[in-house]
């Protein structure tokens, strides 16, 4: 079920709402606040997961430290901001943080994962694991990559088998842990150090590994920044299909994108298969330093094409 999050004075989002759903897409030009929105929503989900049994002052202290670790300081966002969802409201006013919970609408989460870059598979063994030295969302993913989670039930086991087969068909093998690093195990049984795998293989492979090591499961929330960055256009579409597999397994997904391929394909396939109501498309549009969000439907879908393709066409026509 779709949920609106209203942002006031949050970075460049002065007074606008963003729709979140089973799959949420955040599109728009660079610098419109997509990463900020994803990171604050990730922090909110972490708050709901990690501090469920804490007292309100402990929740506020925990969330304050999350913000400091992810953004370095609140003022990187704004001196004063407000975020309101169905289940809570966050208010920040010149060093004072307040959180109001609506206990009548609790949201249960299993865990949250934030992927800033799939190259973390390659960088992992070189990164500092000392607690507090790495931004929270990166440190959390490093810890997840170090952990082998236990199976939940037979249904989970069947999903892992199916998802692994689908991702194997795309990249031609598996990403597997090898102690402090990873290897790409091709179907021909030849192993390659992760350093020698292509960036596209790392992208699909990271998603595969998060499923096969049981980190992504029903109740999880996955945030992924610009998954198209390392992918051929065809693999961008395959990534969409894998996201849909996760959605159908009970995983919520939020991703930012500059790819009209991914957005158009997700829109088309969701309409064809009658789950368009489970997908929310948002386009963040900046004018005069103020970002307004457009929640897309058939009537205003052209906004996405305009934001993602107009600059390309303007440049192209200079040479035609």
C-alpha positions as CSV (number, residue, x, y, z in Angstrom):
1,X,0.0,0.0,0.0
2,X,1.4,3.4,-1.0
3,X,2.4,5.8,1.8
4,X,3.1,9.5,1.4
5,X,6.1,11.1,3.1
6,X,5.9,14.9,3.3
7,X,9.1,16.9,3.4
8,X,9.4,20.5,4.6
9,X,12.7,22.4,4.3
10,X,14.5,19.1,3.8
11,X,17.6,20.1,1.7
12,X,16.0,21.5,-1.5
13,X,12.6,19.9,-0.8
14,X,10.8,22.9,0.6
15,X,7.2,21.6,0.7
16,X,6.5,18.4,-1.2
17,X,5.4,14.8,-0.8
18,X,7.0,11.6,-2.1
19,X,5.1,8.4,-2.5
20,X,6.6,5.1,-1.2
21,X,5.3,1.6,-2.2
22,X,6.5,-2.0,-2.6
23,X,8.8,-0.7,-5.2
24,X,9.6,3.1,-5.1
25,X,11.5,4.8,-7.9
26,X,13.1,8.2,-7.4
27,X,14.1,9.9,-10.7
28,X,15.3,13.3,-11.7
29,X,18.4,15.3,-12.6
30,X,21.6,15.3,-10.5
31,X,21.4,17.4,-7.4
32,X,17.7,17.2,-6.8
33,X,18.0,15.4,-3.5
34,X,17.3,11.8,-4.5
35,X,20.3,10.5,-2.4
36,X,19.3,12.6,0.6
37,X,15.7,11.3,0.5
38,X,17.0,7.7,0.2
39,X,19.4,8.1,3.1
40,X,16.9,9.7,5.5
41,X,14.3,7.1,4.7
42,X,16.9,4.4,5.3
43,X,17.7,6.0,8.6
44,X,14.0,6.0,9.5
45,X,13.7,2.3,8.6
46,X,16.8,1.5,10.7
47,X,15.2,3.5,13.6
48,X,12.1,1.3,13.3
49,X,14.1,-1.9,13.2
50,X,16.8,-1.3,15.7
51,X,15.1,0.8,18.4
52,X,11.6,-0.8,18.5
53,X,11.9,-1.6,22.3
54,X,13.7,1.5,23.3
55,X,12.3,4.5,25.2
56,X,11.6,7.7,23.2
57,X,14.7,9.5,24.5
58,X,16.8,6.5,23.5
59,X,15.1,6.4,20.0
60,X,16.0,10.1,19.6
61,X,19.6,9.6,20.7
62,X,19.9,6.6,18.3
63,X,18.4,8.5,15.4
64,X,20.6,11.6,16.1
65,X,23.7,9.4,15.9
66,X,22.5,7.8,12.7
67,X,22.1,11.2,11.0
68,X,25.6,12.2,12.2
69,X,27.1,9.0,10.8
70,X,25.3,9.2,7.4
71,X,25.3,12.9,6.8
72,X,28.1,14.0,9.2
73,X,25.8,16.6,10.7
74,X,22.1,17.7,10.6
75,X,23.0,21.1,9.1
76,X,24.2,19.2,5.9
77,X,20.4,18.7,5.4
78,X,18.9,21.9,6.8
79,X,19.0,24.0,10.0
80,X,15.2,23.4,10.3
81,X,13.3,20.5,8.7
82,X,10.2,18.4,9.1
83,X,9.4,14.9,7.8
84,X,5.9,13.5,8.3
85,X,4.8,9.9,7.5
86,X,1.7,7.9,8.6
87,X,3.5,6.4,11.5
88,X,5.9,9.1,12.7
89,X,6.9,12.8,12.4
90,X,10.5,14.0,12.7
91,X,11.2,17.6,13.6
92,X,14.7,19.2,13.6
93,X,15.1,22.8,14.7
94,X,18.6,24.2,15.2
95,X,20.2,21.2,17.1
96,X,16.9,20.1,18.7
97,X,15.6,16.8,17.4
98,X,12.1,15.5,18.2
99,X,10.3,12.3,17.0
100,X,6.5,11.8,17.4
101,X,5.4,8.2,17.0
102,X,1.9,7.1,16.0
103,X,1.7,3.8,17.8
104,X,-1.6,2.9,16.2
105,X,0.2,2.4,12.9
106,X,3.3,0.4,13.6
107,X,5.5,-0.7,10.8
108,X,7.4,-4.0,11.1
109,X,10.7,-4.4,9.4
110,X,13.2,-7.3,9.4
111,X,16.3,-5.4,8.3
112,X,17.4,-2.6,5.9
113,X,20.2,-2.6,3.4
114,X,21.6,0.4,1.6
115,X,23.8,-0.1,-1.5
116,X,25.7,3.0,-2.5
117,X,27.9,1.1,-4.9
118,X,28.2,-2.6,-5.9
119,X,32.0,-2.1,-6.0
120,X,31.9,-2.6,-2.2
121,X,32.4,-6.3,-3.1
122,X,35.8,-5.3,-4.5
123,X,36.7,-2.7,-1.8
124,X,35.5,-4.7,1.2
125,X,38.9,-6.3,2.1
126,X,40.6,-2.9,1.9
127,X,38.1,-1.0,4.1
128,X,38.4,-0.1,7.7
129,X,36.0,-2.2,9.8
130,X,36.6,-0.2,13.0
131,X,33.2,0.8,14.3
132,X,32.4,4.5,14.0
133,X,35.1,5.1,11.4
134,X,32.8,4.4,8.4
135,X,29.4,5.9,7.6
136,X,26.7,3.8,9.1
137,X,25.0,2.7,5.9
138,X,28.4,1.4,4.5
139,X,29.5,-0.2,7.8
140,X,26.1,-1.9,8.0
141,X,26.5,-3.4,4.5
142,X,30.0,-4.5,5.3
143,X,28.7,-6.4,8.4
144,X,25.9,-8.0,6.3
145,X,28.5,-9.2,3.8
146,X,30.5,-10.7,6.7
147,X,27.4,-12.6,8.0
148,X,25.8,-15.9,6.8
149,X,22.2,-15.7,7.9
150,X,20.3,-18.8,8.8
151,X,17.4,-20.0,6.6
152,X,13.9,-18.9,7.7
153,X,11.7,-21.7,6.3
154,X,11.1,-23.9,3.3
155,X,9.5,-21.0,1.4
156,X,12.7,-18.9,1.8
157,X,14.8,-21.8,0.6
158,X,12.8,-22.2,-2.5
159,X,12.9,-18.5,-3.2
160,X,16.7,-18.5,-2.9
161,X,17.0,-21.4,-5.3
162,X,14.8,-19.7,-7.9
163,X,16.5,-16.3,-7.5
164,X,19.9,-17.8,-7.8
165,X,19.0,-19.6,-11.0
166,X,17.6,-16.3,-12.5
167,X,20.7,-14.3,-11.6
168,X,23.0,-17.1,-12.8
169,X,21.3,-17.0,-16.2
170,X,22.2,-13.3,-16.4
171,X,25.8,-13.2,-15.2
172,X,26.8,-16.8,-16.0
173,X,27.8,-17.8,-12.5
174,X,27.7,-17.0,-8.8
175,X,29.3,-14.5,-6.4
176,X,30.7,-16.4,-3.4
177,X,32.5,-15.4,-0.3
178,X,36.2,-16.4,0.1
179,X,37.0,-15.2,3.6
180,X,37.8,-11.5,3.5
181,X,36.9,-11.1,-0.2
182,X,34.7,-12.6,-2.9
183,X,35.1,-14.7,-6.0
184,X,33.1,-15.0,-9.2
185,X,32.5,-18.7,-9.8
186,X,31.6,-19.1,-13.5
187,X,29.4,-22.0,-14.7
188,X,32.6,-23.5,-16.2
189,X,33.8,-24.0,-12.6
190,X,36.6,-21.5,-13.1
191,X,36.9,-19.0,-10.2
192,X,37.9,-15.4,-10.7
193,X,38.9,-13.0,-8.0
194,X,36.2,-10.3,-7.7
195,X,38.8,-7.7,-8.8
196,X,38.7,-9.3,-12.3
197,X,34.9,-9.5,-12.6
198,X,33.2,-6.8,-14.6
199,X,31.3,-4.0,-12.8
200,X,28.0,-5.3,-14.3
201,X,28.7,-8.8,-12.8
202,X,29.4,-7.1,-9.4
203,X,26.1,-5.3,-9.6
204,X,23.9,-8.4,-10.4
205,X,26.2,-10.5,-8.3
206,X,25.8,-8.4,-5.2
207,X,22.1,-8.6,-5.4
208,X,22.4,-12.4,-5.8
209,X,24.7,-12.7,-2.8
210,X,22.4,-10.7,-0.6
211,X,19.7,-13.2,-1.4
212,X,21.8,-16.4,-1.2
213,X,23.4,-15.4,2.1
214,X,19.8,-14.8,3.4
215,X,20.2,-11.1,4.2
216,X,17.3,-10.2,1.8
217,X,14.1,-11.8,2.8
218,X,10.4,-11.1,3.5
219,X,10.2,-7.9,5.5
220,X,13.5,-6.5,4.3
221,X,13.9,-3.1,2.8
222,X,16.5,-2.6,0.1
223,X,17.8,0.9,-0.9
224,X,19.9,1.0,-4.0
225,X,21.5,4.2,-5.5
226,X,21.4,4.3,-9.3
227,X,21.6,0.5,-10.1
228,X,22.0,1.3,-13.8
229,X,25.4,2.9,-13.4
230,X,27.4,-0.3,-14.1
231,X,24.9,-2.1,-16.3
232,X,24.4,-2.5,-20.0
233,X,20.9,-1.4,-21.1
234,X,19.8,-5.1,-21.4
235,X,21.0,-5.9,-17.9
236,X,19.2,-2.8,-16.6
237,X,16.0,-4.5,-17.7
238,X,17.1,-7.8,-16.1
239,X,17.8,-5.9,-12.8
240,X,14.2,-4.6,-12.9
241,X,13.0,-8.2,-13.3
242,X,15.1,-9.2,-10.2
243,X,13.7,-6.3,-8.2
244,X,10.2,-7.6,-9.1
245,X,11.1,-11.1,-7.9
246,X,12.2,-9.6,-4.6
247,X,9.0,-7.6,-4.4
248,X,6.9,-10.7,-4.9
249,X,8.9,-12.4,-2.1
250,X,8.0,-9.6,0.3
251,X,11.0,-7.3,0.0
252,X,10.4,-3.5,-0.3
253,X,12.7,-1.7,-2.7
254,X,13.6,2.0,-3.1
255,X,16.0,3.0,-5.9
256,X,17.1,6.2,-7.5
257,X,17.7,6.3,-11.3
258,X,18.6,8.3,-14.3
259,X,17.7,5.5,-16.6
260,X,14.6,5.8,-18.8
261,X,15.1,2.2,-19.8
262,X,14.5,1.0,-16.2
263,X,11.6,3.3,-15.5
264,X,9.8,2.6,-18.8
265,X,10.3,-1.2,-18.5
266,X,9.1,-1.3,-14.9
267,X,6.1,0.8,-15.7
268,X,5.2,-1.4,-18.8
269,X,5.8,-4.8,-17.1
270,X,3.9,-3.8,-14.0
271,X,0.9,-2.6,-16.0
272,X,0.9,-5.8,-18.1
273,X,1.0,-8.0,-15.0
274,X,-1.5,-6.0,-13.0
275,X,0.6,-4.8,-10.1
276,X,1.1,-1.2,-11.2
277,X,-0.6,-0.1,-7.9
278,X,2.4,-1.6,-6.0
279,X,4.9,0.6,-7.8
280,X,5.4,4.4,-7.2
281,X,7.3,6.6,-9.6
282,X,8.5,9.9,-8.4
283,X,10.3,12.6,-10.4
284,X,12.1,15.3,-8.4
285,X,12.2,18.5,-10.4
286,X,14.2,21.6,-9.4
287,X,13.3,25.2,-10.3
288,X,15.0,28.2,-8.8
289,X,16.7,26.1,-6.2
290,X,13.4,24.5,-5.0
291,X,12.7,20.8,-5.6
292,X,9.1,19.7,-6.2
293,X,8.1,16.0,-6.6
294,X,5.8,14.7,-9.3
295,X,4.0,11.4,-8.5
296,X,3.6,9.8,-11.9
297,X,0.7,8.2,-13.6
298,X,-0.4,7.8,-17.3
299,X,-1.4,11.4,-17.5
300,X,1.9,12.9,-16.6
301,X,4.4,10.2,-17.5
302,X,6.0,12.6,-20.0
303,X,7.6,14.5,-17.1
304,X,10.0,11.5,-16.6
305,X,11.0,11.5,-20.2
306,X,11.5,15.3,-20.1
307,X,13.7,15.2,-17.0
308,X,15.8,12.2,-18.2
309,X,16.0,12.7,-21.9
310,X,15.7,16.4,-22.8
311,X,19.4,17.3,-22.0
312,X,20.6,14.4,-24.2
313,X,18.4,15.5,-27.1
314,X,19.5,19.1,-26.7
315,X,23.2,18.0,-27.0
316,X,22.5,15.6,-29.8
317,X,20.7,18.2,-31.9
318,X,23.8,20.4,-31.8
319,X,25.6,17.9,-34.0
320,X,22.7,17.1,-36.4
